[in-house]
């Protein structure tokens, strides 16, 4: 049997020859049945000649339908339909030949009609049956004769995706998954069978089957499963110590077909506490096509994804600016290889360098600016407040002013929820940047009504998988055997994916008329401790036994709960139910312009208390927490 496991795809002529033999035998069978197995009558009606004629006709039709081209061990619906088409056309052909032959050439039909019907029906059955038999034989040989320890598992989803997943598992000789049953939420499917496996409703029988069959794995194979239901399934599996995998979205495997190897483990990104927000605004293409677009911070997680998404909207030129040399080089190589259709210009530069930024605007004349460059790590910026202010505030002012002078159409500032009621330097610096661009926009609207740059702000929470995010940190700590460090048992954060965040930025650029601060309805905040526990379980480790969780205490400037709006802000709805506009009265442009200019003098004085104290004057809601700068609040 080993030679069968190594058997390659058979040549087409062999398949055609086998099909011809089956057609011939089915025609003979038709004669035998029609004449009650009486050999004299069968000989009298030229059964051999008639069967040969039926076979030749079938082969000629096959040349047109190409039914012999399918790979037998991968027979599917399309192959069956081709065989059906072959038999039907052949049947019609012989009806016509019988009519012509019987009425004009001879008084006898080429093939008795009853023989033709029996031969066609039996040929249809045998041609499909032998293909399915070979298909199952290959699965049995590949899986049955290989001595290995299989894992009993369940597929959740008895629809099309579940059936495809089962077929992919059966085809893969390396798969260790043995499907015991299917589960589905559709009550109409309960009690029925797929491939001989029973379908159970919901999760009610999961615990019983886990005990009865020693279930170790469950595959989620439902295309449009809600996040809430997915969480319920995963939580139950984690409770029962069952490993969970998931069939990826159809667009990731439809061209090449699903393989068992494509079925991946559940990622923490799959477990957002809300449905993923998807935006599809055709105006984005209208706004970006043929435009020169500048993205600052282009080597970062948000900036690089922004560039990837922008590249698909046919910009005239995409300028990718960043100060991080190595990261920018990596992004450049990616774009040269994967996004070569998009014209790009790589600029190594610092947004704080006014002279260099002037050169960029003069040489490339950007029409749209996405400003994602910023220092964002809270503890780091608490230690170096001058860097946060210089980059996040002064850098934003430099780019904003140059955008006005260069008649940029739109300037989109990427901000953060840490700018709301900030408790740290980083958040306060981003709030000051928000205030400046909003005040500048109002000033331009009032004094330059004909044309002016439109300034728009986007504000969102923590981004899953971004540089500095808690998810990559936890993954690294789990890989190293722990412990996982959590600052506080009650700390919570809002989360979104990198593509979601970048969609918001692009959508804001399209929707914005100037002066708006866009925020997402990000659902319920996620408890970081729960996130850590779930990540440990999903990694196959045991909490406390394999991986411990250690509480390290809140870091400088850190707060327990993030907010998307402060006490003075209200929201206005937009065309999208998940996107809101924070309504806040803009500051006086002349006042905040002078206040930010004063930072330049304070930076040179090298007094961090004066710097942070002045930042608190600009952002009066900034109250330090777990920070040495709390003394400044007491002095006020």
Secondary structure as GFF3:
##gff-version 3
##sequence-region A 1 636
A	DSSP	alpha_helix	2	5	.	.	.	ID=ss1
A	DSSP	alpha_helix	12	34	.	.	.	ID=ss2
A	DSSP	alpha_helix	39	44	.	.	.	ID=ss3
A	DSSP	alpha_helix	47	65	.	.	.	ID=ss4
A	DSSP	three_ten_helix	67	69	.	.	.	ID=ss5
A	DSSP	three_ten_helix	72	74	.	.	.	ID=ss6
A	DSSP	alpha_helix	77	100	.	.	.	ID=ss7
A	DSSP	pi_helix	101	105	.	.	.	ID=ss8
A	DSSP	alpha_helix	113	144	.	.	.	ID=ss9
A	DSSP	beta_strand	151	156	.	.	.	ID=ss10
A	DSSP	alpha_helix	160	171	.	.	.	ID=ss11
A	DSSP	beta_strand	177	184	.	.	.	ID=ss12
A	DSSP	three_ten_helix	187	189	.	.	.	ID=ss13
A	DSSP	beta_strand	193	194	.	.	.	ID=ss14
A	DSSP	beta_strand	197	201	.	.	.	ID=ss15
A	DSSP	alpha_helix	206	213	.	.	.	ID=ss16
A	DSSP	beta_strand	217	220	.	.	.	ID=ss17
A	DSSP	alpha_helix	227	239	.	.	.	ID=ss18
A	DSSP	beta_strand	243	246	.	.	.	ID=ss19
A	DSSP	three_ten_helix	250	252	.	.	.	ID=ss20
A	DSSP	three_ten_helix	260	262	.	.	.	ID=ss21
A	DSSP	beta_strand	264	265	.	.	.	ID=ss22
A	DSSP	three_ten_helix	268	271	.	.	.	ID=ss23
A	DSSP	alpha_helix	282	288	.	.	.	ID=ss24
A	DSSP	beta_strand	292	296	.	.	.	ID=ss25
A	DSSP	alpha_helix	301	311	.	.	.	ID=ss26
A	DSSP	beta_strand	317	322	.	.	.	ID=ss27
A	DSSP	alpha_helix	325	337	.	.	.	ID=ss28
A	DSSP	beta_strand	344	348	.	.	.	ID=ss29
A	DSSP	alpha_helix	354	364	.	.	.	ID=ss30
A	DSSP	beta_strand	368	371	.	.	.	ID=ss31
A	DSSP	alpha_helix	378	383	.	.	.	ID=ss32
A	DSSP	alpha_helix	385	388	.	.	.	ID=ss33
A	DSSP	pi_helix	389	394	.	.	.	ID=ss34
A	DSSP	alpha_helix	395	405	.	.	.	ID=ss35
A	DSSP	beta_strand	410	416	.	.	.	ID=ss36
A	DSSP	three_ten_helix	417	419	.	.	.	ID=ss37
A	DSSP	alpha_helix	425	447	.	.	.	ID=ss38
A	DSSP	beta_strand	454	460	.	.	.	ID=ss39
A	DSSP	beta_strand	462	464	.	.	.	ID=ss40
A	DSSP	alpha_helix	470	479	.	.	.	ID=ss41
A	DSSP	beta_strand	484	486	.	.	.	ID=ss42
A	DSSP	beta_strand	492	493	.	.	.	ID=ss43
A	DSSP	beta_strand	495	497	.	.	.	ID=ss44
A	DSSP	alpha_helix	498	511	.	.	.	ID=ss45
A	DSSP	beta_strand	517	520	.	.	.	ID=ss46
A	DSSP	beta_strand	526	527	.	.	.	ID=ss47
A	DSSP	alpha_helix	528	538	.	.	.	ID=ss48
A	DSSP	beta_strand	549	551	.	.	.	ID=ss49
A	DSSP	beta_strand	570	573	.	.	.	ID=ss50
A	DSSP	beta_strand	579	583	.	.	.	ID=ss51
A	DSSP	alpha_helix	589	605	.	.	.	ID=ss52
A	DSSP	alpha_helix	608	618	.	.	.	ID=ss53
A	DSSP	alpha_helix	630	635	.	.	.	ID=ss54
###
